[in-house]
Amino acid sequence: MVEHLVEMRDITKVFPGVVALDDVSFACEAGEVHAVVGENGAGKSTLMKILAGVYQPDAGEILIDGHPVRITSPHEAQRLGIGIIYQELNLLPDMTIAENVFLGREPRGTFGIVDSRKLEQQAHNVLRRLGVDIDPHLRLARLSVAQAQMVEIAKALSLDARLVIMDEPSATLGGRDLEYLFDVIRALKQQGVGVVYISHRIAEIFRIADRVTVFKDGKTVGTQDVSQIDRPTLVRMMIGRMLSEAFPRRGGAPGEEVLRVEHLTCKGRLDDVSLKVRRGEIVGIAGLVGAGRTELAEAIFGARPLDGGEVFIQGVKVKIPSPRHALARKLGFLTEDRNEGGLVLGLSVRENVALPSLDRRQQAGFVDQRIERQVVTSIAQDLSIRTPSLAQDVENLSGGNRQKVVLAKWLVSGPDLLIFDEPTRGIDVGAKEEIWNLMRTLADQGKAVLMISSELLEIIGMSDRIAVFHRGRVVGEMPAGTATEEAVMMLATYGEAHDG
């Protein structure tokens, strides 16, 4: 019988009114990267919190190295060699890397005073195990998100973790930062550390994982070697059908021009960019990180100053010096980071939805709250925003419902053009499908849609036309119906269609 590093057998967990886990089994080997995927609410995070000692199972058993154990607290999980790194990092920004790694466990010398030299040397040794070259004397506030994640991983290793659980570690990463994370995971694997990798990003699974387990409705659908499965099959396991079947049908012939930009230039960011978007049309913007896609959206919306070029709305040349002017021109912009740029997390669903259109409901400085409630209630119902009430804090919603709140606030303002920057980043496949259907419905209603996405399947599945960016320029445009992933990636990578 195979002896696993960690094995969970027949785990059941019931919360009031819901069975979160129903007779679930899971195992991870030493030196293995085991991906865990599934829609929000599928049970994957609950299972990992049981393994990390946050929750106690109602039934089932946990074994480490083949021996049954009881994990009654996070401290007990740490003692058993289990570390968990949450999406929201648990670090202190005003302290150094070394102080964060060994917080509460600092080496001490005479009279109990912290031995700073020894502290930094120990932190340096742990970071070196990860192949990370960062000065442990640096304060955490100076680090990138990716580097801060490395500190969390180093902290787990300093506790002699043999299994590291990573919950959506790449949700805010891209480009070099993502490669940085993957390099560290490979280093852990080479040292015999098991890694459980929870992610919504399907493409990453095939780059970093050895095995993948799919969760759905509190149960495991199955576990597969990544080398023995393809993307369409994995998605079908998650949602019950092929991803291509989840995209809505394309629209009909587009209507009149809503937006046209000619020769837009922002030094170092955009170089002579021209394109147009018409009513009833979704234009996809593809390209690698740093290609100028978000900069284009910001320039159109007045959030980034132009060095040259012209913007036309409904055929009329306009100046858009600020987002307020963009709003007046009936433009809406759903930013890439919905939590930072799209929502005010301290406010309710109603307050967030109402923000951009407050001026329409004010008289003598007072807001007509009765009309506001009617407007927000109507749009929340139209978009199927799942929330206990409109007074619910928006930060308590799932990623998919937060994105709907961002969309709702712009729709209330009555836009003709909506710019979506990474519209489904960090949300599960089922919620993605809802957002896709909403986008197509808006286009069918006569809205013009400009969509930026790093997901090639999303670009091809959702767009009517695709513009490909490379180093700040549009290097190709094609109808999505004839586009292939290879053709788009070739243009995005090399700036022209060739074999490299």
C-alpha positions in Angstrom: 0.0 0.0 0.0 1.3 3.5 -0.9 2.2 5.6 2.1 1.3 9.2 1.3 2.9 12.3 2.8 -0.6 13.5 3.7 -3.9 11.6 3.2 -7.5 12.6 4.0 -10.0 9.8 4.0 -13.8 10.2 3.9 -13.9 13.7 5.2 -17.4 15.2 5.9 -18.0 18.8 7.1 -21.5 20.3 7.7 -22.2 23.9 8.3 -25.7 25.1 9.3 -27.9 24.5 6.3 -25.2 23.2 4.0 -23.0 20.1 3.5 -19.6 21.7 2.6 -17.8 18.3 2.2 -19.5 15.0 1.6 -17.2 11.9 2.1 -14.2 13.5 0.4 -10.8 11.8 0.1 -7.5 13.5 -1.0 -3.8 12.7 -0.9 -0.5 14.5 -1.6 2.9 13.0 -2.0 6.3 14.4 -1.0 7.8 16.4 -3.8 4.5 16.7 -5.6 2.6 19.7 -6.8 -1.1 18.7 -6.5 -3.5 21.2 -8.0 -7.0 21.6 -6.5 -9.7 23.2 -8.8 -13.4 23.8 -8.7 -16.0 26.5 -8.6 -16.5 28.8 -5.6 -18.3 26.8 -2.9 -17.2 23.5 -4.3 -15.4 22.6 -1.0 -11.7 22.9 -1.9 -10.9 25.7 0.6 -12.9 24.0 3.3 -10.9 20.8 2.9 -7.6 22.7 3.1 -8.8 24.6 6.2 -9.5 21.3 7.9 -6.0 20.1 7.0 -4.6 23.4 8.4 -6.5 23.0 11.6 -8.9 25.9 11.1 -11.9 23.7 11.0 -12.6 20.3 12.5 -14.1 17.5 10.4 -17.5 16.0 11.4 -16.3 12.6 10.0 -13.3 11.0 8.4 -9.6 10.8 9.3 -6.3 12.4 8.4 -3.0 10.5 8.1 0.6 11.8 7.9 3.2 9.3 6.7 0.5 6.7 7.1 -0.2 7.5 10.8 -3.5 8.9 11.9 -3.4 12.4 13.5 -5.8 14.9 15.0 -5.2 18.5 13.8 -7.1 20.5 16.4 -5.6 23.9 15.7 -3.4 25.8 13.2 -0.6 25.5 15.8 -0.9 21.7 15.7 -0.9 21.8 11.9 2.4 23.7 12.0 3.8 21.3 14.5 3.0 18.4 12.1 4.7 20.2 9.2 1.7 21.7 7.4 1.8 25.4 6.3 -1.0 27.3 4.5 -0.5 30.6 2.6 -3.8 32.4 2.1 -4.6 34.8 -0.7 -4.6 37.6 1.9 -1.1 37.6 3.2 -0.6 37.5 7.0 2.5 39.8 7.3 3.4 43.0 9.0 4.5 45.7 6.5 6.5 47.8 8.9 8.7 44.9 10.0 11.7 43.5 8.1 11.6 40.2 6.1 13.6 38.5 8.8 11.4 39.8 11.6 8.3 38.5 9.7 9.7 35.1 9.0 10.7 34.5 12.6 8.0 36.5 14.4 7.7 35.2 17.9 10.6 32.8 17.4 13.5 35.3 17.2 16.9 34.0 18.3 17.9 35.7 21.5 21.2 36.3 23.2 22.3 37.7 26.6 19.4 39.1 28.7 16.9 37.9 26.2 17.7 40.5 23.6 17.1 39.6 20.0 20.3 38.6 18.2 19.7 40.6 15.0 22.7 39.2 13.1 21.7 35.6 13.8 18.1 36.5 12.9 19.0 37.8 9.5 21.4 34.9 8.8 18.7 32.4 9.6 16.2 34.3 7.3 18.9 34.4 4.6 19.4 30.6 4.9 15.6 30.0 4.5 15.3 32.4 1.5 18.3 30.7 -0.1 16.5 27.3 0.0 13.8 29.0 -2.2 16.4 30.4 -4.6 15.3 33.9 -3.6 17.9 36.7 -3.5 16.3 39.4 -1.2 18.0 41.3 1.6 16.3 40.0 4.8 16.9 43.4 6.3 14.4 45.0 3.9 11.1 46.1 5.3 8.1 44.2 3.9 6.4 47.4 2.6 9.1 47.8 0.0 8.4 44.4 -1.6 6.2 43.4 -4.5 3.2 41.1 -4.0 5.2 38.2 -5.4 8.2 38.9 -3.1 5.8 39.1 -0.1 4.4 35.7 -1.0 8.0 34.4 -0.9 8.3 35.7 2.6 5.1 33.7 3.6 6.6 30.6 2.0 9.9 31.2 3.8 8.0 31.5 7.0 6.4 28.1 6.5 9.7 26.6 5.7 11.3 28.1 8.8 8.6 26.0 10.7 9.9 22.9 9.0 6.8 22.6 6.7 6.7 19.4 4.7 3.4 20.3 3.0 2.7 23.9 1.8 -0.9 24.8 0.8 -1.2 27.8 -1.5 -4.7 29.3 -1.8 -5.0 31.3 -5.1 -1.4 32.4 -4.9 -1.4 33.8 -8.5 -4.7 35.8 -8.3 -2.9 39.1 -8.4 0.2 38.0 -10.3 1.2 38.1 -13.9 4.3 38.1 -16.2 7.6 37.9 -14.3 6.0 37.8 -10.9 4.1 34.6 -11.9 7.3 33.0 -13.2 9.0 34.0 -9.9 6.3 32.1 -8.0 6.7 29.0 -10.3 10.5 29.0 -9.8 9.9 28.9 -6.0 7.4 26.1 -6.3 9.9 24.1 -8.3 12.5 24.7 -5.7 10.1 23.3 -3.0 9.4 20.3 -5.1 13.1 19.5 -5.6 13.5 19.6 -1.8 10.7 17.0 -1.3 8.1 19.5 0.0 4.6 18.7 -1.1 2.6 21.6 -2.5 -1.2 21.9 -2.7 -2.0 24.5 -5.3 -5.6 25.9 -5.4 -6.3 28.0 -8.5 -9.0 29.1 -10.9 -6.4 29.6 -13.6 -6.6 26.5 -15.7 -3.5 27.2 -17.8 -1.3 27.3 -14.7 -2.3 23.8 -13.7 -0.7 22.4 -16.9 2.5 24.4 -16.3 3.2 23.6 -12.6 1.1 20.6 -11.3 1.8 16.9 -11.3 -1.8 15.9 -10.4 -5.1 17.7 -10.3 -8.2 17.0 -8.2 -11.5 18.5 -9.2 -14.2 19.4 -6.6 -17.8 20.0 -7.3 -20.7 20.5 -4.9 -18.7 19.3 -1.9 -17.5 16.1 -3.5 -14.4 15.1 -5.5 -15.2 14.5 -9.2 -11.8 12.8 -9.7 -8.1 13.0 -9.6 -5.9 12.8 -12.7 -2.2 13.0 -13.7 -1.9 16.3 -15.5 0.1 14.6 -18.2 -2.9 12.4 -18.9 -5.6 15.1 -19.3 -6.2 18.2 -21.5 -7.8 21.5 -20.8 -11.2 20.8 -22.3 -11.5 17.6 -20.3 -10.5 19.3 -17.1 -13.1 22.1 -17.6 -15.8 19.5 -18.5 -15.0 17.8 -15.1 -15.5 21.2 -13.4 -18.7 22.4 -15.0 -20.1 19.4 -16.7 -19.5 20.5 -20.3 -16.8 21.8 -22.7 -15.6 25.4 -22.2 -16.5 26.2 -25.9 -20.1 25.4 -25.0 -20.1 27.9 -22.2 -19.4 30.9 -24.4 -22.6 32.6 -25.7 -23.3 32.8 -29.4 -21.7 35.7 -31.3 -23.8 38.8 -32.1 -25.1 39.8 -35.5 -23.9 42.7 -37.7 -22.6 45.6 -35.6 -24.3 49.0 -35.7 -22.9 52.5 -35.8 -19.5 53.5 -34.5 -19.4 54.4 -30.8 -15.7 54.8 -30.3 -12.8 55.6 -32.6 -9.2 56.3 -31.6 -6.6 57.5 -34.1 -2.8 57.5 -33.5 -3.0 57.5 -29.7 0.5 57.9 -28.2 1.7 57.8 -24.5 5.5 57.8 -24.3 6.8 54.4 -23.5 3.3 52.9 -23.3 1.3 53.4 -26.5 2.7 54.0 -30.0 0.3 55.2 -32.7 -2.7 53.1 -31.7 -5.8 53.3 -33.9 -9.0 51.2 -33.6 -12.8 51.5 -33.4 -15.7 49.8 -31.6 -19.3 49.8 -32.8 -22.7 49.2 -31.2 -23.5 45.5 -30.7 -19.8 44.5 -31.0 -17.3 43.0 -28.5 -13.7 43.9 -29.5 -11.1 41.9 -27.7 -7.7 43.3 -26.9 -5.0 40.6 -26.7 -1.3 40.8 -25.8 1.3 39.9 -23.2 1.6 41.7 -19.9 3.1 45.1 -20.5 2.0 45.3 -24.1 -0.1 48.5 -23.5 -3.6 47.0 -23.2 -4.5 48.5 -19.8 -2.8 51.8 -20.8 -5.1 52.0 -23.8 -8.1 51.6 -21.6 -6.8 54.2 -19.1 -6.1 56.7 -21.9 -9.5 56.3 -23.4 -11.1 56.8 -20.0 -9.1 59.9 -19.1 -7.1 58.2 -16.4 -3.8 58.5 -18.3 -2.7 61.6 -20.2 -2.1 61.4 -23.9 1.0 62.7 -25.7 -0.7 62.6 -29.0 -3.7 61.2 -31.0 -7.4 61.8 -31.1 -10.6 60.3 -29.6 -14.0 60.3 -31.3 -17.3 59.4 -29.6 -20.2 58.9 -31.9 -18.1 60.4 -34.7 -17.4 63.6 -32.8 -13.8 64.5 -31.7 -13.7 64.9 -28.0 -11.2 65.6 -25.2 -11.4 63.3 -22.1 -9.0 64.7 -19.5 -10.4 62.8 -16.6 -12.7 59.9 -15.6 -15.4 62.4 -14.7 -15.4 63.6 -18.3 -15.5 60.0 -19.5 -18.6 59.3 -17.4 -20.2 62.4 -18.9 -19.4 60.9 -22.4 -21.2 57.7 -21.4 -18.1 55.5 -21.0 -17.7 52.9 -18.2 -14.5 51.2 -17.2 -14.3 47.9 -15.2 -10.7 47.9 -14.0 -8.4 44.9 -13.8 -8.3 45.0 -10.0 -11.9 45.2 -8.9 -11.1 45.4 -5.2 -8.7 48.4 -5.5 -10.0 50.3 -8.6 -13.6 49.2 -8.9 -15.1 48.9 -5.4 -15.0 50.7 -2.0 -14.7 47.7 0.2 -15.9 49.5 3.3 -19.3 50.3 1.7 -22.4 48.2 1.1 -23.6 46.8 -2.2 -26.1 49.6 -2.5 -23.6 52.3 -1.8 -21.1 50.9 -4.3 -23.6 50.6 -7.1 -25.0 54.1 -6.5 -21.6 55.9 -6.5 -21.0 56.9 -10.1 -24.5 58.2 -10.7 -25.1 60.1 -7.4 -25.5 63.4 -9.1 -28.6 62.3 -10.9 -30.4 61.6 -7.6 -29.3 64.7 -5.6 -31.3 67.8 -4.9 -29.7 70.6 -2.8 -27.0 68.2 -1.8 -29.4 65.5 -0.5 -29.7 62.1 -2.1 -33.2 60.7 -2.8 -32.7 57.4 -1.1 -36.1 56.0 -2.2 -35.2 56.3 -5.9 -31.7 55.1 -5.2 -33.0 51.9 -3.6 -35.4 51.3 -6.5 -32.6 51.8 -9.1 -30.1 49.6 -7.3 -32.7 46.9 -6.5 -33.7 46.7 -10.1 -30.2 46.4 -11.5 -29.2 43.9 -8.8 -32.1 41.7 -9.9 -31.3 42.1 -13.6 -27.7 41.0 -13.0 -28.6 38.2 -10.4 -26.3 39.6 -7.8 -26.4 37.0 -5.0 -26.3 38.9 -1.7 -28.4 38.6 1.5 -29.3 42.2 1.2 -28.2 45.4 -0.6 -26.9 46.6 2.8 -24.4 43.7 2.8 -20.7 44.9 2.8 -19.4 44.3 -0.7 -16.2 42.7 0.6 -18.2 39.8 1.9 -19.3 38.8 -1.6 -17.7 36.2 -3.9 -15.4 37.4 -6.7 -18.1 36.8 -9.3 -20.7 38.8 -7.4 -18.2 41.6 -6.7 -17.6 41.9 -10.5 -21.4 42.1 -11.0 -21.5 45.0 -8.5 -18.8 46.8 -10.5 -20.8 46.2 -13.7 -24.0 47.3 -12.0 -22.5 50.7 -10.9 -21.6 51.5 -14.5 -24.8 50.3 -16.0 -26.8 52.6 -13.6 -24.8 55.5 -15.2 -26.2 54.6 -18.6 -23.0 54.0 -20.7 -22.8 53.5 -24.5 -19.3 52.0 -24.2 -18.1 49.6 -21.5 -14.4 48.7 -21.2 -13.7 45.4 -19.4 -10.1 44.9 -18.2 -9.7 41.2 -17.3 -13.4 40.7 -16.6 -13.2 37.2 -15.2 -9.8 37.2 -13.4 -9.9 35.4 -10.1 -13.5 34.0 -10.4 -14.6 30.4 -11.0 -15.7 28.9 -14.3 -19.4 29.0 -13.4 -19.2 32.7 -12.4 -17.2 33.4 -15.6 -20.0 32.0 -17.7 -22.5 34.4 -16.0 -20.2 37.4 -16.8 -19.8 36.3 -20.4 -23.5 36.0 -20.9 -24.0 39.5 -19.3 -21.4 41.0 -21.7 -23.0 39.4 -24.7 -26.5 40.6 -23.6 -25.2 44.1 -23.2 -23.8 44.0 -26.7 -27.1 42.6 -28.0 -28.8 45.6 -26.4 -26.7 48.0 -28.4 -23.8 48.7 -26.1 -20.2 48.8 -27.5 -17.8 46.6 -25.5 -14.0 46.7 -25.4 -12.6 43.7 -23.6 -9.0 43.2 -22.4 -8.1 39.7 -21.4 -5.0 37.5 -20.9 -7.1 34.4 -21.4 -6.8 33.4 -25.1 -9.8 31.1 -24.9 -11.8 34.0 -23.5 -10.6 36.4 -26.2 -11.4 34.0 -29.0 -14.7 32.8 -27.4 -16.1 36.2 -26.6 -14.9 38.6 -29.2 -16.4 39.6 -32.5 -13.1 41.1 -33.5 -9.6 40.9 -32.0 -6.9 43.5 -31.9 -3.5 42.2 -30.9 -1.0 44.4 -29.0 2.8 44.1 -29.0 5.1 46.7 -27.3 2.4 49.4 -27.3 1.3 48.9 -30.9 -1.6 47.2 -32.7 0.2 44.6 -34.7 -2.8 42.7 -36.1 -6.5 42.6 -36.2 -8.7 39.6 -37.1 -12.3 38.3 -36.8 -12.6 36.1 -33.8 -14.5 33.4 -35.8 -11.3 32.6 -37.8 -8.7 33.3 -35.0 -6.7 30.5 -33.4 -4.7 30.6 -30.1 -1.5 30.0 -32.0 -2.1 32.9 -34.4 -3.0 35.4 -31.6 0.0 34.3 -29.5 2.4 34.5 -32.4 1.4 38.2 -33.0 1.4 39.0 -29.3 4.9 37.4 -28.8 6.7 38.4 -31.9 4.7 41.3 -33.4 4.2 39.4 -36.6 3.0 36.0 -37.8 6.0 33.7 -38.1 7.5 30.7 -36.5 9.9 32.5 -34.3 
